[in-house]
Amino acid sequence: MKARLVSFYDLCPEVRHFVFEAPDLAALDFKPGQFVSFSAEIGGKKILRPYSIASPPDGSNRFDLCLNRVPGGLLSPVLFDMRPGDEIEMKGPLGYFTLRNPGREAVFVATGTGIAPFRSLLLAHVPEISSPFTLVFGTRYEETLLYRGEFEDLARRHPHFRFLPVLSRPPAHWQGLTGHVQPHMLEAIGARRDLDVYLCGLKLMVDDARALLKDLGFDRKQIIFEKYD
Ligand SMILES: Cc1cc2nc3c(=O)[nH]c(=O)nc-3n(C[C@H](O)[C@H](O)[C@H](O)COP(=O)(O)OP(=O)(O)OC[C@H]3O[C@@H](n4cnc5c(N)ncnc54)[C@H](O)[C@@H]3O)c2cc1C
């Protein structure tokens, strides 16, 4: 099927929020956390790339994506060149990076555009499920804390949701968490071993966090992850 670009805006340099619609469908049926797969012919080859849906299901055929332009990448620059009304080939929704145990406390850890599936999951589930959820979200700079206002607002409205932004290059006035997300994930978990931990971002962070959780004695089933590279 096709995906048609409806609108977009830049969240920060080289990171864009896209609103797409699936014109062949009345509603796009997906679970928060799933992805779609986009494809295009580039240099005579069919290039296929998955993108996490960044919005909660709303019964319409519209959905959001959040992606960064990868320098020298094949498909992401093509998506950044799209203008409203342009279409691209799409498959999906696909994937199993969805909420596994709705009644269980969970910690969500993302870096960069790895926040995309958590925006969908948290906007959908926090208002309807009372289990404590913590989001540990790491970026370099304060300006690159994607959707910060939305997560702060969600935390204000729902005391069972905690938002812990982490900056690796904080400005002088920053009083929040700093460095990498991994130690803050461990801090959020504390002595608990009965939580689920969801990880999303680039391999380096995901693999490192998984190894730390395994060392703590977490079962494989409690570590749910999606790697972007
Ligand atoms: C399940 C899944 C969901 C994904 N969802 C998203 C999403 O919501 N948003 C998003 O921006 N990307 C997402 N990705 C990554 C995306 O599919 C592409 O890999 C990315 O857009 C680069 O594609 P490209 O063709 O432009 O670059 P390529 O020509 O494939 O070059 C790939 C290079 O870019 C690196 N790379 C891959 N992804 C990223 C990234 N996000 N940031 C920096 N470097 C990267 C790889 O390590 C590799 O070196 C997802 C990947 C998977 C597996």
PDBQT file of the ligand as one rigid body, heavy atoms in Angstrom, charges set to zero:
ROOT
HETATM    1  C1  LIG A 301      12.387  -1.769  13.794  1.00  0.00    +0.000 C 
HETATM    2  C2  LIG A 301      13.104  -0.497  13.416  1.00  0.00    +0.000 A 
HETATM    3  C3  LIG A 301      12.472   0.717  13.592  1.00  0.00    +0.000 A 
HETATM    4  C4  LIG A 301      13.131   1.898  13.236  1.00  0.00    +0.000 A 
HETATM    5  N1  LIG A 301      12.509   3.074  13.479  1.00  0.00    +0.000 NA
HETATM    6  C5  LIG A 301      13.169   4.236  13.245  1.00  0.00    +0.000 A 
HETATM    7  C6  LIG A 301      12.578   5.486  13.593  1.00  0.00    +0.000 A 
HETATM    8  O1  LIG A 301      11.458   5.546  14.134  1.00  0.00    +0.000 OA
HETATM    9  N2  LIG A 301      13.290   6.612  13.333  1.00  0.00    +0.000 N 
HETATM   10  C7  LIG A 301      14.537   6.580  12.755  1.00  0.00    +0.000 A 
HETATM   11  O2  LIG A 301      15.131   7.645  12.548  1.00  0.00    +0.000 OA
HETATM   12  N3  LIG A 301      15.109   5.409  12.400  1.00  0.00    +0.000 NA
HETATM   13  C8  LIG A 301      14.452   4.242  12.624  1.00  0.00    +0.000 A 
HETATM   14  N4  LIG A 301      15.032   3.059  12.269  1.00  0.00    +0.000 N 
HETATM   15  C9  LIG A 301      16.266   3.077  11.453  1.00  0.00    +0.000 C 
HETATM   16  C10 LIG A 301      15.861   3.139   9.956  1.00  0.00    +0.000 C 
HETATM   17  O3  LIG A 301      15.197   1.966   9.563  1.00  0.00    +0.000 OA
HETATM   18  C11 LIG A 301      17.066   3.306   9.017  1.00  0.00    +0.000 C 
HETATM   19  O4  LIG A 301      18.057   2.402   9.370  1.00  0.00    +0.000 OA
HETATM   20  C12 LIG A 301      17.636   4.718   9.053  1.00  0.00    +0.000 C 
HETATM   21  O5  LIG A 301      16.647   5.666   8.625  1.00  0.00    +0.000 OA
HETATM   22  C13 LIG A 301      18.845   4.804   8.116  1.00  0.00    +0.000 C 
HETATM   23  O6  LIG A 301      18.446   4.427   6.845  1.00  0.00    +0.000 OA
HETATM   24  P1  LIG A 301      19.177   5.008   5.553  1.00  0.00    +0.000 P 
HETATM   25  O7  LIG A 301      18.725   4.183   4.377  1.00  0.00    +0.000 OA
HETATM   26  O8  LIG A 301      19.011   6.488   5.464  1.00  0.00    +0.000 OA
HETATM   27  O9  LIG A 301      20.690   4.745   5.879  1.00  0.00    +0.000 OA
HETATM   28  P2  LIG A 301      21.578   3.482   5.409  1.00  0.00    +0.000 P 
HETATM   29  O10 LIG A 301      21.996   3.665   4.006  1.00  0.00    +0.000 OA
HETATM   30  O11 LIG A 301      20.868   2.231   5.758  1.00  0.00    +0.000 OA
HETATM   31  O12 LIG A 301      22.820   3.698   6.357  1.00  0.00    +0.000 OA
HETATM   32  C14 LIG A 301      22.747   3.055   7.580  1.00  0.00    +0.000 C 
HETATM   33  C15 LIG A 301      23.690   3.668   8.550  1.00  0.00    +0.000 C 
HETATM   34  O13 LIG A 301      22.948   4.513   9.412  1.00  0.00    +0.000 OA
HETATM   35  C16 LIG A 301      23.044   4.073  10.754  1.00  0.00    +0.000 C 
HETATM   36  N5  LIG A 301      21.713   4.325  11.365  1.00  0.00    +0.000 N 
HETATM   37  C17 LIG A 301      20.585   3.601  11.266  1.00  0.00    +0.000 A 
HETATM   38  N6  LIG A 301      19.563   4.192  11.930  1.00  0.00    +0.000 NA
HETATM   39  C18 LIG A 301      20.065   5.319  12.460  1.00  0.00    +0.000 A 
HETATM   40  C19 LIG A 301      19.518   6.344  13.243  1.00  0.00    +0.000 A 
HETATM   41  N7  LIG A 301      18.215   6.358  13.598  1.00  0.00    +0.000 N 
HETATM   42  N8  LIG A 301      20.344   7.350  13.631  1.00  0.00    +0.000 NA
HETATM   43  C20 LIG A 301      21.633   7.369  13.240  1.00  0.00    +0.000 A 
HETATM   44  N9  LIG A 301      22.216   6.427  12.504  1.00  0.00    +0.000 NA
HETATM   45  C21 LIG A 301      21.445   5.409  12.111  1.00  0.00    +0.000 A 
HETATM   46  C22 LIG A 301      23.432   2.617  10.653  1.00  0.00    +0.000 C 
HETATM   47  O14 LIG A 301      24.251   2.226  11.729  1.00  0.00    +0.000 OA
HETATM   48  C23 LIG A 301      24.251   2.571   9.387  1.00  0.00    +0.000 C 
HETATM   49  O15 LIG A 301      25.600   2.850   9.616  1.00  0.00    +0.000 OA
HETATM   50  C24 LIG A 301      14.413   1.858  12.654  1.00  0.00    +0.000 A 
HETATM   51  C25 LIG A 301      15.045   0.617  12.458  1.00  0.00    +0.000 A 
HETATM   52  C26 LIG A 301      14.408  -0.545  12.844  1.00  0.00    +0.000 A 
HETATM   53  C27 LIG A 301      15.130  -1.870  12.657  1.00  0.00    +0.000 C 
ENDROOT
TORSDOF 0
